[in-house]
């Protein structure tokens, strides 16, 4: 067989050499009784995308209650004091 093919028996008994062929050529044809039956390809994996780190301080500020304006605060405390 040529360098781009391997038999099912080779795949079963000598996977290391079949793996080397895949690494060299990118893909190989697996034959069954001399007829092409399967194609094995190398999977090219991409590195995982890096996520942006979370900005915990920004999240904290977003979730905190908004401060009352000065005028509203003054009115609130005047109501709380009552007629003292």
C-alpha positions as a Markdown table, in Angstrom:
| # | Residue | x | y | z |
|---|---|---|---|---|
| 1 | Unk | 0.0 | 0.0 | 0.0 |
| 2 | Unk | 1.1 | 3.6 | -0.5 |
| 3 | Unk | 2.0 | 6.1 | 2.2 |
| 4 | Unk | -1.5 | 7.6 | 2.3 |
| 5 | Unk | -3.4 | 4.3 | 3.0 |
| 6 | Unk | -3.5 | 1.7 | 5.7 |
| 7 | Unk | -5.3 | -1.5 | 6.2 |
| 8 | Unk | -7.8 | -2.3 | 8.9 |
| 9 | Unk | -5.3 | -4.9 | 10.2 |
| 10 | Unk | -2.6 | -2.2 | 10.4 |
| 11 | Unk | -5.0 | 0.0 | 12.3 |
| 12 | Unk | -5.7 | -2.7 | 14.8 |
| 13 | Unk | -2.2 | -4.1 | 15.3 |
| 14 | Unk | 0.2 | -1.1 | 14.6 |
| 15 | Unk | -1.8 | 2.0 | 15.4 |
| 16 | Unk | 1.4 | 3.9 | 16.2 |
| 17 | Unk | 2.6 | 3.8 | 12.6 |
| 18 | Unk | -0.9 | 4.7 | 11.3 |
| 19 | Unk | -0.9 | 7.7 | 13.7 |
| 20 | Unk | 2.4 | 8.8 | 12.3 |
| 21 | Unk | 1.0 | 8.6 | 8.7 |
| 22 | Unk | -1.9 | 10.7 | 9.7 |
| 23 | Unk | 0.4 | 13.3 | 11.3 |
| 24 | Unk | 2.6 | 13.4 | 8.2 |
| 25 | Unk | -0.2 | 13.5 | 5.5 |
| 26 | Unk | -3.2 | 15.0 | 7.4 |
| 27 | Unk | -5.5 | 12.1 | 6.4 |
| 28 | Unk | -5.2 | 8.5 | 5.3 |
| 29 | Unk | -7.6 | 6.0 | 3.6 |
| 30 | Unk | -8.3 | 2.8 | 5.5 |
| 31 | Unk | -8.8 | -0.1 | 3.1 |
| 32 | Unk | -10.9 | -3.2 | 3.7 |
| 33 | Unk | -9.9 | -6.2 | 1.5 |
| 34 | Unk | -8.1 | -3.7 | -0.8 |
| 35 | Unk | -11.0 | -1.4 | -1.3 |
| 36 | Unk | -11.1 | 2.0 | 0.3 |
| 37 | Unk | -13.6 | 1.9 | 3.2 |
| 38 | Unk | -12.8 | 4.8 | 5.6 |
| 39 | Unk | -10.9 | 8.1 | 5.8 |
| 40 | Unk | -9.1 | 9.1 | 9.0 |
| 41 | Unk | -8.3 | 12.8 | 9.4 |
| 42 | Unk | -6.4 | 14.6 | 12.1 |
| 43 | Unk | -8.5 | 16.9 | 14.2 |
| 44 | Unk | -7.1 | 20.4 | 14.4 |
| 45 | Unk | -8.1 | 21.8 | 17.8 |
| 46 | Unk | -8.2 | 25.5 | 18.4 |
| 47 | Unk | -7.1 | 26.9 | 21.7 |
| 48 | Unk | -10.0 | 27.9 | 23.9 |
| 49 | Unk | -11.0 | 31.6 | 23.7 |
| 50 | Unk | -9.8 | 33.5 | 26.7 |
| 51 | Unk | -12.6 | 35.1 | 28.6 |
| 52 | Unk | -12.3 | 38.6 | 29.8 |
| 53 | Unk | -11.8 | 38.6 | 33.6 |
| 54 | Unk | -14.8 | 39.8 | 35.6 |
| 55 | Unk | -14.7 | 43.2 | 37.0 |
| 56 | Unk | -16.1 | 42.6 | 40.5 |
| 57 | Unk | -15.9 | 46.2 | 41.6 |
| 58 | Unk | -18.0 | 47.4 | 38.6 |
| 59 | Unk | -20.5 | 44.7 | 39.4 |
| 60 | Unk | -20.6 | 45.8 | 43.0 |
| 61 | Unk | -21.2 | 49.4 | 42.1 |
| 62 | Unk | -23.9 | 48.4 | 39.6 |
| 63 | Unk | -25.8 | 46.5 | 42.3 |
| 64 | Unk | -25.5 | 49.0 | 45.1 |
| 65 | Unk | -28.5 | 51.4 | 45.7 |
| 66 | Unk | -28.2 | 54.8 | 44.2 |
| 67 | Unk | -27.6 | 57.6 | 46.7 |
| 68 | Unk | -30.4 | 60.1 | 47.4 |
| 69 | Unk | -30.0 | 63.6 | 46.2 |
| 70 | Unk | -29.1 | 66.2 | 48.9 |
| 71 | Unk | -32.4 | 67.9 | 48.8 |
| 72 | Unk | -34.3 | 64.6 | 49.2 |
| 73 | Unk | -32.0 | 63.6 | 52.1 |
| 74 | Unk | -32.7 | 66.9 | 53.9 |
| 75 | Unk | -36.5 | 66.5 | 53.5 |
| 76 | Unk | -36.3 | 62.9 | 54.7 |
| 77 | Unk | -34.5 | 63.8 | 57.9 |
| 78 | Unk | -36.8 | 66.8 | 58.5 |
| 79 | Unk | -39.8 | 64.4 | 58.4 |
| 80 | Unk | -38.0 | 61.9 | 60.7 |
| 81 | Unk | -37.3 | 64.6 | 63.3 |
| 82 | Unk | -40.9 | 65.7 | 63.4 |
| 83 | Unk | -41.8 | 68.5 | 65.8 |
| 84 | Unk | -38.8 | 68.1 | 68.1 |
